Amino acid sequence: MKLCRASGWNQLTTDWERLLDHDPQGCFAVAVNEEIIATVTTTCYGRDLAWIGMMLVHEEYRRQGIAVALIATCLDHLRSRDIRCIKLDATPAGKLVYSQLGFQDEWAFHRWKRDGDSESKPLDGDRGATNGQWNQPLDLTAFGVDRRQWIKRLAAHSHTVNLQDGSGMIREGHLASYIGPMVAATPSTATQMISKLLAKTSRTTFWDVPQPNQHAVTLARDNGFLPVRDLTRMWTGRQLIPCDLSLQYALSDPGTG
Ligand SMILES: CC(C)(COP(=O)(O)OP(=O)(O)OC[C@H]1O[C@@H](n2cnc3c(N)ncnc32)[C@H](O)[C@@H]1OP(=O)(O)O)[C@@H](O)C(=O)NCCC(=O)NCCS
C-alpha cells in the first residue's frame, strides 16, 4: 500500500487481497530488511491469457534492474503454466521497461477523470454479491477469454448494473471511485449504463476507456470526463488473444485488464 500511495495509484487493500487470493503463487515482491520495496502480480484467466500488474519499485531503488528481474520472474512463472498470451497495461515509465523485454503495443488508452465532491462519502465497500446476472456471453466476446472467476471476485467489492445487453461495475478507490469493467452490446445500452453507474457516486471518478472504442470516448467526454493519464496495452507470448473493443467500454483495472 505504501508503494501505491507513493506512486499516486488508486488501489485499496481489497484490490491487493483480491489479486493475492486469485493467484497466490503468481504474486512477487522484493524486500530489503523486511520492508517490501517492489511488487508485481500475475492474474491468470485459464491457460490462454494472463495479466501482469502492480509493478511498483520504491523510488530509492529504481534503475537497478529490479523491474526487469520481476518481469523475468513473472514470465518464467507464466511460461511454466504454458500461458499462450501475456498482457499488461503500461504507464509511460513502465513502457520503457517492457518494450525492451519483447512486449509489443496492442492499443493505446487513457485514464479519464471526472471531478466530484471531495466531501462526499465513499461507496459502500463490501457488496458481498455473487453477481450471477453478469452478461457472461457478451463479456467473453468483449474480453476475449472467460474471466468469470475474476468478475465474481470484483463483484464482491463493486456495485453492479446489469441491463438486457450489457453489464458494468463501479467500486471504490483511494483517490476516486472507479468505473469498470463494463461491456455493452450497443452505444445506447452503454449510455444508460453509465448514467446508472455514475448515479451511485458523487466522488471524483476514474474510467479507463479503450481508445479504439470511439463511442466510449465520446460517452466519457459527454459525461464531463477528461483524459488525465496515457497508458498502453502491450502483449507478448505465442499468440495474441484479441478482444472486441466495440463491446468493451471500461477496463476492470490496468493491473488486470
Ligand atoms: C517503471 C518502474 C517499475 C521501473 O522500475 P525500475 O526497477 O527502476 O526499472 P529497471 O531498473 O529494471 O529499468 C530497466 C530499464 O528500463 C529503462 N527505464 C526504466 N525506468 C526508466 C526511466 N525512468 N527513464 C528512462 N528509462 C527507464 C532503462 O532502460 C532501464 O535500464 P537502465 O537503468 O540500465 O538504463 C518504476 O519506475 C516505478 O515503479 N514507477 C512508478 C510506477 C509505475 O509506473 N509502474 C509501472 C506500471 S506499468
Ligand as a Chemical Component Dictionary entry (heavy atoms), coordinates in Angstrom:
data_LIG
# 
_chem_comp.id                   LIG 
_chem_comp.type                 NON-POLYMER 
_chem_comp.pdbx_formal_charge   0 
_chem_comp.three_letter_code    LIG 
# 
loop_
_chem_comp_atom.comp_id 
_chem_comp_atom.atom_id 
_chem_comp_atom.alt_atom_id 
_chem_comp_atom.type_symbol 
_chem_comp_atom.charge 
_chem_comp_atom.model_Cartn_x 
_chem_comp_atom.model_Cartn_y 
_chem_comp_atom.model_Cartn_z 
_chem_comp_atom.pdbx_ordinal 
LIG C1  C1  C 0 8.531  1.752  -14.026 1  
LIG C2  C2  C 0 9.310  1.184  -12.830 2  
LIG C3  C3  C 0 8.565  -0.055 -12.314 3  
LIG C4  C4  C 0 10.706 0.773  -13.341 4  
LIG O1  O1  O 0 11.381 0.122  -12.266 5  
LIG P1  P1  P 0 12.969 0.023  -12.203 6  
LIG O2  O2  O 0 13.323 -1.057 -11.250 7  
LIG O3  O3  O 0 13.543 1.358  -11.990 8  
LIG O4  O4  O 0 13.329 -0.439 -13.699 9  
LIG P2  P2  P 0 14.686 -1.122 -14.144 10 
LIG O5  O5  O 0 15.831 -0.643 -13.318 11 
LIG O6  O6  O 0 14.506 -2.606 -14.224 12 
LIG O7  O7  O 0 14.824 -0.496 -15.615 13 
LIG C5  C5  C 0 15.210 -1.249 -16.732 14 
LIG C6  C6  C 0 15.435 -0.322 -17.913 15 
LIG O8  O8  O 0 14.232 0.320  -18.291 16 
LIG C7  C7  C 0 14.516 1.682  -18.696 17 
LIG N1  N1  N 0 13.952 2.620  -17.719 18 
LIG C8  C8  C 0 13.365 2.332  -16.530 19 
LIG N2  N2  N 0 12.922 3.468  -15.922 20 
LIG C9  C9  C 0 13.264 4.480  -16.742 21 
LIG C10 C10 C 0 13.105 5.892  -16.682 22 
LIG N3  N3  N 0 12.509 6.487  -15.637 23 
LIG N4  N4  N 0 13.596 6.653  -17.707 24 
LIG C11 C11 C 0 14.197 6.074  -18.763 25 
LIG N5  N5  N 0 14.385 4.721  -18.880 26 
LIG C12 C12 C 0 13.920 3.950  -17.891 27 
LIG C13 C13 C 0 16.018 1.808  -18.708 28 
LIG O9  O9  O 0 16.469 1.397  -19.996 29 
LIG C14 C14 C 0 16.410 0.802  -17.659 30 
LIG O10 O10 O 0 17.729 0.327  -17.832 31 
LIG P3  P3  P 0 18.976 1.239  -17.325 32 
LIG O11 O11 O 0 18.656 1.716  -15.941 33 
LIG O12 O12 O 0 20.126 0.273  -17.391 34 
LIG O13 O13 O 0 19.074 2.364  -18.317 35 
LIG C15 C15 C 0 9.447  2.235  -11.709 36 
LIG O14 O14 O 0 9.948  3.424  -12.277 37 
LIG C16 C16 C 0 8.163  2.556  -10.970 38 
LIG O15 O15 O 0 7.788  1.894  -10.011 39 
LIG N6  N6  N 0 7.453  3.612  -11.439 40 
LIG C17 C17 C 0 6.190  4.062  -10.833 41 
LIG C18 C18 C 0 5.066  3.067  -11.021 42 
LIG C19 C19 C 0 4.898  2.651  -12.472 43 
LIG O16 O16 O 0 4.742  3.446  -13.386 44 
LIG N7  N7  N 0 4.932  1.314  -12.674 45 
LIG C20 C20 C 0 4.791  0.712  -13.976 46 
LIG C21 C21 C 0 3.393  0.268  -14.147 47 
LIG S1  S1  S 0 3.098  -0.339 -15.778 48 
# 
loop_
_chem_comp_bond.comp_id 
_chem_comp_bond.atom_id_1 
_chem_comp_bond.atom_id_2 
_chem_comp_bond.value_order 
_chem_comp_bond.pdbx_ordinal 
LIG C1  C2  SING 1  
LIG C2  C3  SING 2  
LIG C2  C4  SING 3  
LIG C2  C15 SING 4  
LIG C4  O1  SING 5  
LIG O1  P1  SING 6  
LIG P1  O2  DOUB 7  
LIG P1  O3  SING 8  
LIG P1  O4  SING 9  
LIG O4  P2  SING 10 
LIG P2  O5  DOUB 11 
LIG P2  O6  SING 12 
LIG P2  O7  SING 13 
LIG O7  C5  SING 14 
LIG C5  C6  SING 15 
LIG C6  O8  SING 16 
LIG C6  C14 SING 17 
LIG O8  C7  SING 18 
LIG C7  N1  SING 19 
LIG C7  C13 SING 20 
LIG N1  C8  SING 21 
LIG N1  C12 SING 22 
LIG C8  N2  DOUB 23 
LIG N2  C9  SING 24 
LIG C9  C10 SING 25 
LIG C9  C12 DOUB 26 
LIG C10 N3  SING 27 
LIG C10 N4  DOUB 28 
LIG N4  C11 SING 29 
LIG C11 N5  DOUB 30 
LIG N5  C12 SING 31 
LIG C13 O9  SING 32 
LIG C13 C14 SING 33 
LIG C14 O10 SING 34 
LIG O10 P3  SING 35 
LIG P3  O11 DOUB 36 
LIG P3  O12 SING 37 
LIG P3  O13 SING 38 
LIG C15 O14 SING 39 
LIG C15 C16 SING 40 
LIG C16 O15 DOUB 41 
LIG C16 N6  SING 42 
LIG N6  C17 SING 43 
LIG C17 C18 SING 44 
LIG C18 C19 SING 45 
LIG C19 O16 DOUB 46 
LIG C19 N7  SING 47 
LIG N7  C20 SING 48 
LIG C20 C21 SING 49 
LIG C21 S1  SING 50 
# 
